[in-house]
Amino acid sequence: MKKLLVAFSMLLTLLSIPAHADALNDIKRRGALRVCTEPAYMPFELTNKRGEIVGFDPDMAALMVKELGVKLELISTAWDGIIPALITDKCDIIMSGMTITDERAQKIDFSNPYMVIGQTVLLRKDLADKVKSYKDLNNSKYKITSKLGTTGEIAAKKYLPKANYSSFETEQEGVMEVVNGKADAFIYDSPYNAVAIGQRGEGKLVFLDKPFTDEPLGWGVRKGNPEFAKWLNGFLAKVKKDGDYEKLYQKWFKNTDWLKEVQ
């Protein structure tokens, strides 16, 4: 009888412990979707002249909250702290043009890829006759740059190990190092480089626009939230089917009118 009472007591204790709520339930109960993003990656996310965070991902987030019936909270987050911010529940999701990698997938879960991009090169114009491909930069006489902690940095070190590499905290710093003649090439994601050459490098840089990597981008969520991940994948399929995805893609990647509003 004593053993029976102990077992019954343990069962009551276990039943009294609340089950872990999926993030999707938390979002609905809170009435807000908290999005971590680093607004420095054109055209995925950036800050306009009014100090507002805008871009492809924020617009996608706006569609998400409309579907969920909640408010949107965009949280500006430094890139090197964006995964820790998600893990420690400072936000519900990372929407910041993040490439899905094995290393990141050990820490967080990802939605299905919502876009596939690749690494490209912004080259000093006076090297155009000598450098026709990223492979030509794999030489100790060349100085190349990228952004710290990104797949651009990984690709630069992996595919161009002989080049002299320097990393920068922001994309802008890396690009300007080449514009100012202090480096020979900037290695980074194709969408950003396509915009950067028109904004900062016109007449000074050459865009080698053929990507030399394939990188799927995904939205990051904390591990242990299968319902939220499932909802995100369903949402992505829906906006691609109904045309909303294509409208936003045209707005941010096929049009440059938004550049007028950038700081």
C-alpha positions in Angstrom: 0.0 0.0 0.0 2.8 2.4 0.9 4.5 1.8 -2.5 1.1 2.4 -4.2 0.7 5.7 -2.4 4.2 6.8 -3.3 3.6 6.0 -7.0 0.3 7.8 -6.9 1.9 10.8 -5.4 4.6 10.9 -8.1 1.9 10.6 -10.8 0.1 13.7 -9.3 3.4 15.6 -9.3 4.1 14.8 -12.9 0.5 15.8 -13.9 0.9 19.1 -12.1 4.0 20.1 -14.2 2.7 22.1 -17.2 3.6 20.8 -20.6 6.0 23.0 -22.7 3.9 25.3 -24.8 4.8 25.5 -28.5 5.9 29.0 -29.5 2.9 29.3 -31.8 0.6 29.1 -28.8 2.8 31.7 -26.9 2.5 34.1 -29.9 -1.2 33.8 -30.1 -1.6 34.2 -26.3 0.7 37.2 -26.2 -0.9 38.8 -29.2 2.4 39.6 -30.9 5.1 38.0 -33.1 8.6 39.1 -31.9 11.0 39.1 -34.9 14.8 39.3 -34.4 16.4 40.9 -37.5 19.6 42.8 -38.3 18.5 45.8 -40.5 21.7 46.1 -42.4 21.3 43.5 -45.2 19.7 45.0 -48.3 17.1 44.3 -49.6 16.1 41.7 -47.0 16.1 44.2 -44.1 17.3 47.8 -43.7 16.4 51.0 -42.0 14.7 53.8 -43.9 15.1 57.6 -43.5 12.3 57.6 -40.8 14.2 55.0 -38.7 11.8 52.2 -39.6 12.9 48.6 -40.3 11.8 47.7 -43.8 12.6 45.1 -46.4 11.6 41.8 -47.8 11.6 39.9 -44.5 9.7 42.6 -42.6 7.1 42.6 -45.3 6.8 38.8 -45.0 6.5 39.2 -41.3 3.7 41.7 -41.8 1.8 39.0 -43.9 2.5 36.5 -41.1 0.9 38.6 -38.3 -2.1 39.3 -40.6 -2.6 35.6 -40.9 -2.1 35.0 -37.2 -4.2 37.9 -36.1 -1.5 39.4 -33.9 0.8 42.5 -33.8 4.3 42.7 -35.2 7.3 43.5 -33.1 10.6 44.0 -35.0 13.6 43.7 -32.8 16.9 45.1 -34.2 19.6 42.6 -33.2 23.3 42.5 -33.9 24.2 39.6 -36.1 26.6 37.9 -33.7 23.9 37.9 -31.0 20.9 37.0 -33.1 20.9 33.2 -32.4 21.5 33.7 -28.7 18.6 36.2 -28.6 16.3 33.6 -30.1 17.5 30.8 -27.8 17.0 33.0 -24.7 13.4 33.9 -25.8 14.1 37.5 -26.6 12.2 36.9 -29.8 10.1 34.1 -31.4 11.7 33.9 -34.8 14.8 35.1 -36.8 13.9 36.7 -40.1 17.2 38.1 -41.3 18.2 36.5 -44.6 19.9 33.7 -42.6 21.5 30.8 -44.5 20.6 27.3 -43.3 23.9 25.6 -42.3 24.6 22.4 -40.4 26.3 24.4 -37.6 23.3 26.7 -37.1 20.9 23.8 -37.3 22.5 22.2 -34.3 21.4 25.2 -32.3 18.1 26.2 -33.8 15.5 24.8 -36.2 14.6 26.3 -39.6 11.6 26.6 -41.8 11.7 25.3 -45.3 14.0 27.5 -47.5 12.2 30.6 -48.7 14.9 31.6 -51.1 18.2 30.2 -52.5 21.1 32.7 -53.1 24.8 32.4 -53.6 28.1 34.2 -53.0 29.3 36.7 -55.6 32.2 39.2 -56.0 32.3 43.0 -56.1 35.7 43.7 -57.7 37.8 46.8 -58.1 37.2 48.1 -61.6 40.9 48.3 -62.5 41.2 44.5 -62.0 38.5 43.7 -64.5 40.9 42.6 -67.2 42.8 40.3 -64.8 40.0 38.8 -62.7 37.2 37.1 -64.6 36.1 34.7 -62.0 36.2 34.3 -58.2 38.8 31.6 -58.8 41.3 34.2 -60.1 41.3 35.8 -56.7 42.8 32.8 -55.0 46.2 34.4 -55.0 48.3 35.9 -52.2 48.6 39.2 -54.1 44.9 39.9 -53.7 43.1 41.3 -50.6 39.5 40.2 -50.2 36.9 41.2 -47.6 33.5 40.0 -46.3 31.3 40.4 -43.2 32.3 38.7 -40.0 30.4 35.6 -39.0 28.6 35.1 -42.4 28.6 32.5 -45.1 30.5 35.2 -47.2 33.3 34.8 -44.8 33.1 31.0 -44.8 33.1 31.0 -48.6 36.0 33.4 -48.8 38.2 31.2 -46.6 37.0 28.0 -48.2 37.3 28.8 -51.9 40.0 31.5 -51.7 42.4 30.3 -49.1 45.5 31.9 -50.7 44.1 35.4 -50.8 44.7 37.8 -47.9 41.4 38.0 -46.1 39.9 40.7 -43.7 36.5 40.7 -42.1 34.4 43.6 -41.1 31.5 44.1 -38.7 29.2 45.4 -41.4 28.7 44.9 -45.1 29.1 48.6 -45.8 32.6 48.6 -44.3 33.7 45.7 -46.4 32.3 47.3 -49.6 33.9 50.7 -48.9 37.3 49.0 -48.3 37.2 48.0 -52.0 35.6 51.3 -53.2 38.5 53.1 -51.5 41.1 50.9 -53.0 42.3 49.3 -49.7 41.1 45.8 -50.8 40.6 44.1 -54.2 37.2 42.3 -53.8 34.2 42.0 -51.5 32.7 38.5 -51.2 29.0 38.4 -50.3 25.5 37.3 -51.1 24.2 38.1 -54.6 21.1 40.1 -53.7 23.1 42.5 -51.5 25.9 42.9 -54.0 23.5 43.6 -56.8 22.1 46.6 -54.8 25.5 47.7 -53.3 27.1 48.2 -56.7 24.4 50.7 -57.7 24.3 52.4 -54.3 28.0 52.7 -53.5 30.2 51.3 -56.2 28.9 52.6 -59.5 31.9 53.4 -61.7 34.3 52.0 -59.2 33.4 48.3 -58.9 32.6 45.4 -61.3 30.0 42.9 -60.3 30.9 39.3 -61.0 27.3 38.2 -60.6 27.5 34.5 -61.2 27.1 32.8 -57.8 29.7 30.3 -56.9 27.7 28.7 -54.0 24.1 27.6 -53.4 22.7 28.8 -50.1 19.2 28.2 -48.9 17.7 30.9 -46.6 15.3 30.0 -43.8 13.5 31.5 -40.9 15.0 30.3 -37.5 12.9 29.1 -34.6 13.9 27.6 -31.2 14.2 23.9 -31.1 11.2 22.0 -29.7 8.5 24.0 -31.5 7.2 21.7 -34.2 3.8 23.3 -34.5 5.3 26.7 -35.2 7.7 25.3 -37.8 4.8 23.5 -39.4 2.8 26.6 -39.5 5.6 28.6 -41.1 6.0 26.0 -43.8 2.3 26.1 -44.5 2.4 29.9 -44.6 5.3 29.9 -47.0 3.5 27.5 -49.4 0.3 29.7 -49.2 2.0 33.0 -50.0 3.9 31.4 -52.9 0.7 29.9 -54.2 -1.5 33.1 -53.9 1.1 35.4 -55.4 2.0 37.5 -52.3 5.5 36.1 -52.3 6.1 37.1 -55.9 4.8 40.6 -55.3 7.2 41.2 -52.5 10.1 39.6 -54.6 9.3 42.0 -57.4 9.2 44.9 -55.0 12.5 44.3 -53.3 14.6 42.4 -55.8 13.4 43.5 -59.2 12.8 47.2 -58.4 15.1 49.8 -56.9 12.5 52.5 -56.0 12.9 51.7 -52.3 16.5 53.0 -52.5 15.2 56.5 -52.3 14.0 55.8 -48.8 17.3 54.4 -47.5 19.5 56.3 -45.0 
